[in-house]
Amino acid sequence: FLKDGMGRWRIVNESAIQLFQLQDIPWQNKTDLQLADLHPEFRKIHLACLDDDEKAWRDQNMVVVEESMYREDGVLATFETRKVPIFTKEGDRLGLVILGRDITERKAHEAQIQHLAFYDSLTNLPNRRFLEAHLEQGMLRAQRHQRSMAVCILDLDQFKPVNDTYG
């Protein structure tokens, strides 16, 4: 995308036209607020874009956000969007370059890796790393709230053969 300094949509590639279902909507030179009125199904997304755009303008720096929306195939997808403000020499808003990419598959892989790191692959039970992470969080929370913390450990006799056999 390319928006002008007033937030009007100027250039949009074909992928974005399909994603936002703009084929039959006069999107050129419209703001997100105007598009929200023209295209109510995407109102929430357009209003969120306004907030992100304003943050990029205010910070005078690139903003990276993750947004979820349904793709044209009906799948709820996650997009990483980078918004880069461009200013005139005088410091006035000139334009906003917006680059988005579908990171749904990457997010699914990250979630899978996270799960494998904290759960046994055979039993799907929490592992030692899971315990360590939760103990650390619990200790920090107890310190922060000036409270005590208790840990209960259960030792089962003759468990090694069961564990070796079933994981």
KELUM-652184 format. One record per atom (N, C-alpha, C): x, y, z. Coordinates in pm, whole numbers, plus 50000, padded with zeros to 5 digits. Atoms other than C-alpha are relative to their C-alpha. Example, Ala and Ser with C-alpha at 12.3 -4.5 7.8 and 13.67 -1.06 7.14 Angstrom:
REM residues 2
500894988150000512304955050780500905012050000499184988149994513674989450714499235010950073
This chain:
REM residues 167
500854988250000500005000050000500895012350000499424986749980500885036349973498835009250031500994990049963498815062150156500675013649995499424986650000499295099350120500025005450143499874993949869499905123050410498695002050074501324998749939496175125750472499384986350033500495013449971495815087850505499124994249892500835005250109494115083050169500764989149925499415011350072494755050249988500325004549858499584995650134496755058549673500384988349911499555011550079498445026649553499794987450084500265012749932497324991549645500264988949899499735010750095498644959649488498834990149994501105009450025496434931349363499744990950120500185008749882497044909449669499175007150107500744992449898495764936749901498565002449954501364998250052492764943349675499184987550026500715012549974491824906549703499784997950149500105002249857492534904650076498915008650062500994990749946490424935450155498694999949921501195001350085487844925549889499565013649946500244986550051488094959249718499635000349852500245000650143487314947349364498845008949954501204992650040483884964049355499785012550084500124988349912484584992849594500925011049948499144988950046485885027149486500975004350111499074998049889488865026149725500985011549978498994989850031491085051549545499695013150072500074987149931491725083149749499055000150120500855000949882489605070550039500874997850123499335002749873490685070550403499444987050058500515012149935490275040450628498635002450060501314996849943487355057950795498924999449892500955000650110485615062250459499804985749952500115013950043486395026250363499224991750103500765007049896484975014450696498505001849977501424997550030481665030550597499564992949872500325006550127481805016750242500004984850011499755014449991482834982050352499884995550147500205002649857481314974350697500624987050051499425012749956482654938550703501445001850047498604997549966486154953150735500155012250092499984987949917485234981950967501034999150113499095001749887487134968351267501465000749953498635000150054490264962851056500415014049957499674986350045490124997650900500225009350119499834991649882489715013851241501314996850072498725003849941492674993951375501165005749917498974994250087494695005851073500205014850031499904985849964493915041751166500885002050123499204998949877495365036551513501474997249974498615003550030498505019651380500685010849916499464989250083498985046651116500385012050087499754988449914498725073851379501224997850089498825003149919501315056351594501275002049917498834998250087503755055651299500285014849978499834985650020503155092751233500545006550128499624993949873503475101851601501444996650037498655004449964506645081251658501045004049896499134996750113508075092451321500984988849973499175011750017509365057251284499154988349953500725011950045508465023451141499294993350117500785007449902505755004951331499754986249941500265013750042505414967151312498864994650086501155005349928502064951851405499624986549941500585012650048500474917651380498495001550003501444998850013496914916651260499434986849951500675012050046494494888051212498775003949921501204997950081491894887450940499794987949911500305011250086490184862650715500495002849859499564999150140491834856450379498814996949910501085002550096489784852850062499584985349998500355014249995489894814750112499264996350129500775002349879488074818750447500844996250122499115003849890491114810150663500375012450081499564989149914491854832350963501525000249996498564999050020495374844350890500585011150086499284989749927497954864651077500955006949904499154992050088499724892750896500925008750083499064990549942502834911650994499985012249907500104987850079502434947450879501015010150049499004989649969505214973250866499535012949937500464987050046504225009650838501145010050016498864990850000506895034750741499515013849957500434986550036506045071950752501085007449922499074991850079507625095550501499585014650020500264985949972507945132650575500695008949897499354990050084508755163550370501205005750076498864993549934511925183650445499535008750116500554991249896509705206750650499394992250117500555008249892508485177550861498524997049987501425003150022504975175150713499854985549953500285013650045503375141550647499924999649848500025001550145504045130650290499294987249959500615012750036503075094150278500304989350102499825011349911502875061050452500114987549913499785012450074504355029550300499624988650093500495011049918502654998150426500314986849929499615013050053504134963750370499434989250090500595010749921502214933350483500344986549941499785013650049502924896450464499304990250092500725010549929501054865450567501024991650077499075007649917502884849450861499284988650073500805010449936500234823650947500784987150018499235012549995502454793950866501155001250099498904997949906505394808651058499504999550144500565000149865503194814451365499624985850044500355013949968501954778351348501264992050033498745007049972505554765651333500585004450135499524995049872506534787951626499234993650116500835006149896503634774251830500364985350017499625014149995504654738651741501354998450070498685000449935508274745151844499855002850149500244996749859507074761052168499414988050074500635011649938504914730752239501044988850018498985010549990507774706452164501045003050107499014996249898510054725952398499504997450140500535000949865507704722652696499154987650028500815012049981505834689852642500694987949941499445012650049506914653752599499294996149871500605003150130506384642852239499214986950002500715012749995505214607952337498725001050083501154999749909502884614952631499225013049994500574986650006502134651652564499835006150139500024994649864502704657952935501075010950013498984989649979504574688853058501344993850041498685005449971508344683253081500735008650104499204992949900511154695753306500135014949966499914985750039511544728453106498725007550037501294994149963507844735253161499985002950151499964998449855508294729753536500925011650039499044989449967511364752353549499445013849966500564987150042509624780253358498895004450095501114996649911506534778753579500475002750143499434997149869508604777153897500595014050004499404986650007510524808053788498925010850000501094990250002507314826753706499335001050137500635000149868505804816154039500855007250104499114993349905508864827754234500005015149978500044985650030508864861454056498695006350047501314994949958505144865754120499945000950154499994999849853505624856654490500845011750051499164988749959508464881954520499295013349976500674987550037506484909054342498885003450097501144997949910503484904354572500364997650146499505002549865505634897154878499204989050069500725011549948504044863254931500914987849999499275012649998505224827954997499574991449882500325009450107505314800054746500334986050050499765013849959505074762554804500144991249876499825009850108506244733854586499814986250061500265013649954505004698454629500664990449901499335009850086507144669854496499494986250039500515013449977505804634654460501004990249941499045009950045508234605754435499294986549996500675012950015506794573054302501054988949997499095011450000508614540954388499744991249879500085009350114509314516954104499415006649874500574993150117508364543553845500914998949878499065000450112511504539853630499594989849892500415009550106510324507953450498765004849922501204994750066506964524453375500425011149904499554988750082508674555753246500814995049880499185005450110511184535653038499144993049895500885007450093508364515052885499055009449926501064991850059505744542052823500385014549973499564986550025507724574052814499575009850106
